[in-house]
């Protein structure tokens, strides 16, 4: 079964459509805080249920609201550094454009990844996203489409598919203010009956 592409370095809104509500083969814990000057911090940890590998990440974000700009810096325990710039509601209302790059100093080559994404809030219940990513020195291009539907104020359903025919499904339920439970599944669209599909469980706490 092909390894699904990582969407961790895509635009926030588009990234959420691709990642929130999923956690295949993982047990995850997220913590979000915000300082008085508006700087946002997100720290995450996860344990892979197959390999027992534990990973973590730290993200800081600053919004320049009057220009619709958001600047994000990221680091994870695989020593990958990322930068992201997002432009929101400037070209069309509800439209976000994102450019991002990541650098992996330990890969032995430039290891630089580039990506772009488009996010559109169709209405109060439906959000959609498209992404594209490629690695310097590599001709392989990755892309995917995703959607999120808000069932009610406490529950949502997510679905995504990529160019490797990997299909992700997710359900998120708010248990109480600041606490969310996520159940997810990853299916290989090329071999639906072959088994080997992945399930995920996630808890998110917001302070």
C-alpha positions as CSV (number, residue, x, y, z in Angstrom):
1,X,0.0,0.0,0.0
2,X,1.5,3.3,-1.0
3,X,2.4,5.8,1.7
4,X,0.1,8.7,1.8
5,X,1.6,12.1,1.2
6,X,2.1,14.5,4.1
7,X,0.0,17.6,4.0
8,X,1.6,19.2,7.1
9,X,3.2,22.0,5.1
10,X,0.1,23.3,3.3
11,X,-2.0,26.4,3.9
12,X,-3.9,26.3,7.2
13,X,-7.4,26.3,5.9
14,X,-6.6,23.9,3.1
15,X,-4.4,21.9,5.4
16,X,-7.2,21.5,7.9
17,X,-9.5,20.1,5.2
18,X,-6.8,17.5,4.4
19,X,-5.7,16.8,8.0
20,X,-8.3,17.6,10.6
21,X,-10.5,14.7,11.2
22,X,-7.9,12.1,10.2
23,X,-5.2,10.3,12.1
24,X,-4.6,7.0,10.4
25,X,-2.6,4.5,12.6
26,X,-1.9,7.2,15.2
27,X,-2.8,8.3,18.7
28,X,-2.5,12.1,18.8
29,X,-2.6,14.9,21.3
30,X,-2.7,18.6,20.3
31,X,-2.4,21.7,22.5
32,X,-3.2,25.3,21.3
33,X,-2.5,28.6,23.1
34,X,-2.5,32.3,22.2
35,X,-0.5,35.1,23.7
36,X,-1.8,38.6,24.5
37,X,-0.1,40.1,21.4
38,X,-1.9,37.6,19.1
39,X,1.0,35.2,18.5
40,X,-0.4,31.7,18.3
41,X,1.4,28.5,19.4
42,X,0.4,24.9,18.5
43,X,2.3,21.9,19.9
44,X,1.4,18.4,18.8
45,X,2.5,14.9,19.7
46,X,1.6,11.5,18.2
47,X,2.4,7.9,18.6
48,X,2.3,5.5,15.6
49,X,0.4,2.4,16.6
50,X,2.3,0.2,14.1
51,X,5.9,1.3,14.8
52,X,5.5,2.9,18.3
53,X,7.4,5.9,17.0
54,X,6.6,9.1,18.8
55,X,6.9,12.5,17.0
56,X,6.2,16.1,18.0
57,X,5.9,19.5,16.3
58,X,5.8,23.2,17.3
59,X,4.1,25.9,15.2
60,X,4.1,29.7,15.7
61,X,1.8,32.0,13.8
62,X,1.4,35.8,13.4
63,X,-1.5,37.5,11.6
64,X,-1.2,40.8,9.8
65,X,-4.9,41.3,9.6
66,X,-5.2,44.6,7.7
67,X,-3.4,43.1,4.7
68,X,-5.0,39.6,5.0
69,X,-1.5,38.0,5.6
70,X,-0.6,35.2,7.9
71,X,3.0,34.1,8.6
72,X,3.7,30.7,10.0
73,X,7.0,29.0,11.1
74,X,7.1,25.3,11.9
75,X,9.6,22.7,13.3
76,X,9.2,19.0,14.0
77,X,11.2,16.3,15.7
78,X,12.3,15.0,12.3
79,X,14.2,18.3,12.2
80,X,12.1,19.7,9.3
81,X,11.8,23.5,9.2
82,X,8.8,25.1,7.4
83,X,7.7,28.6,6.4
84,X,4.2,29.5,5.1
85,X,2.6,32.7,3.8
86,X,-1.1,32.9,3.3
87,X,-3.2,35.6,1.6
88,X,-6.8,35.7,2.6
89,X,-9.9,37.5,1.2
90,X,-7.9,39.8,-1.0
91,X,-8.6,38.4,-4.5
92,X,-12.1,37.1,-3.6
93,X,-14.1,36.8,-0.4
94,X,-13.7,33.3,1.2
95,X,-10.7,32.5,-1.0
96,X,-7.2,31.7,0.5
97,X,-4.0,31.3,-1.4
98,X,-0.9,29.8,0.2
99,X,2.7,29.4,-0.7
100,X,4.9,27.3,1.6
101,X,8.3,25.6,1.7
102,X,10.1,23.2,3.9
103,X,13.7,22.3,4.4
104,X,15.2,19.1,5.8
105,X,18.8,19.7,6.7
106,X,19.5,16.0,7.4
107,X,18.4,14.5,4.1
108,X,21.8,14.7,2.5
109,X,20.6,16.9,-0.4
110,X,18.7,20.1,-0.6
111,X,15.5,18.4,0.6
112,X,13.5,21.5,-0.1
113,X,9.7,21.0,-0.7
114,X,7.4,23.5,-2.3
115,X,3.6,23.5,-2.2
116,X,0.6,25.5,-3.1
117,X,-3.1,25.3,-2.1
118,X,-6.5,26.8,-2.8
119,X,-9.2,26.9,-0.2
120,X,-12.9,27.9,-0.7
121,X,-15.6,28.1,1.9
122,X,-18.6,27.2,-0.3
123,X,-21.2,27.9,2.4
124,X,-21.7,27.7,6.1
125,X,-21.5,23.9,6.1
126,X,-19.2,23.0,3.2
127,X,-15.5,23.7,2.7
128,X,-13.3,22.5,-0.1
129,X,-9.5,22.5,-0.9
130,X,-7.1,21.5,-3.6
131,X,-3.3,21.1,-3.1
132,X,-0.2,20.6,-5.1
133,X,3.3,19.7,-3.9
134,X,6.7,18.8,-5.3
135,X,10.3,18.3,-4.1
136,X,13.3,20.0,-5.5
137,X,15.3,17.6,-7.7
138,X,12.4,15.2,-8.1
139,X,9.9,15.1,-10.9
140,X,7.1,13.5,-8.9
141,X,4.2,15.9,-8.2
142,X,1.6,15.2,-5.6
143,X,-1.9,16.6,-5.5
144,X,-5.2,16.0,-3.8
145,X,-8.7,17.3,-3.3
146,X,-10.7,17.4,0.0
147,X,-13.9,18.5,1.5
148,X,-15.4,19.0,5.0
149,X,-19.1,19.1,5.8
150,X,-20.3,20.5,9.1
151,X,-23.1,18.2,10.2
152,X,-24.1,20.4,13.1
153,X,-22.4,22.7,15.6
154,X,-20.6,19.7,17.3
155,X,-19.9,17.2,14.5
156,X,-18.3,17.2,11.1
157,X,-17.4,14.7,8.3
158,X,-14.3,14.9,6.1
159,X,-13.2,13.2,3.0
160,X,-10.1,13.4,0.7
161,X,-8.4,11.6,-2.1
162,X,-5.0,12.0,-3.7
163,X,-3.3,11.0,-7.0
164,X,-2.3,7.7,-5.5
165,X,-6.0,6.8,-5.0
166,X,-5.7,6.9,-1.2
167,X,-9.1,7.8,0.2
168,X,-9.4,9.3,3.7
169,X,-12.6,9.5,5.8
170,X,-13.0,11.2,9.1
171,X,-15.6,12.1,11.7
172,X,-15.0,14.7,14.4
173,X,-17.2,15.2,17.5
174,X,-16.9,18.0,20.1
175,X,-17.3,16.2,23.5
176,X,-17.3,19.5,25.5
177,X,-15.9,23.0,24.8
178,X,-12.2,22.7,24.1
179,X,-12.2,18.9,23.7
180,X,-12.6,17.1,20.3
181,X,-12.6,13.4,19.5
182,X,-11.7,12.3,16.0
183,X,-12.2,8.9,14.3
184,X,-10.7,8.2,10.9
185,X,-10.0,5.6,8.2
186,X,-7.6,5.4,5.3
187,X,-8.5,3.2,2.3
188,X,-6.4,2.2,-0.7
189,X,-8.8,2.9,-3.6
190,X,-6.8,0.6,-5.9
191,X,-7.2,-2.4,-3.5
192,X,-10.3,-1.8,-1.5
193,X,-10.9,-5.6,-0.9
194,X,-7.2,-6.3,-0.1
195,X,-7.3,-5.2,3.5
196,X,-4.4,-3.3,5.1
197,X,-6.6,-0.2,5.6
198,X,-5.7,2.1,8.6
199,X,-7.8,3.4,11.4
200,X,-7.1,6.4,13.6
201,X,-8.1,8.0,16.9
202,X,-7.3,11.5,18.0
203,X,-8.0,13.9,20.9
204,X,-7.6,17.6,20.6
205,X,-7.5,20.0,23.6
206,X,-7.7,23.8,23.2
207,X,-6.8,26.2,26.0
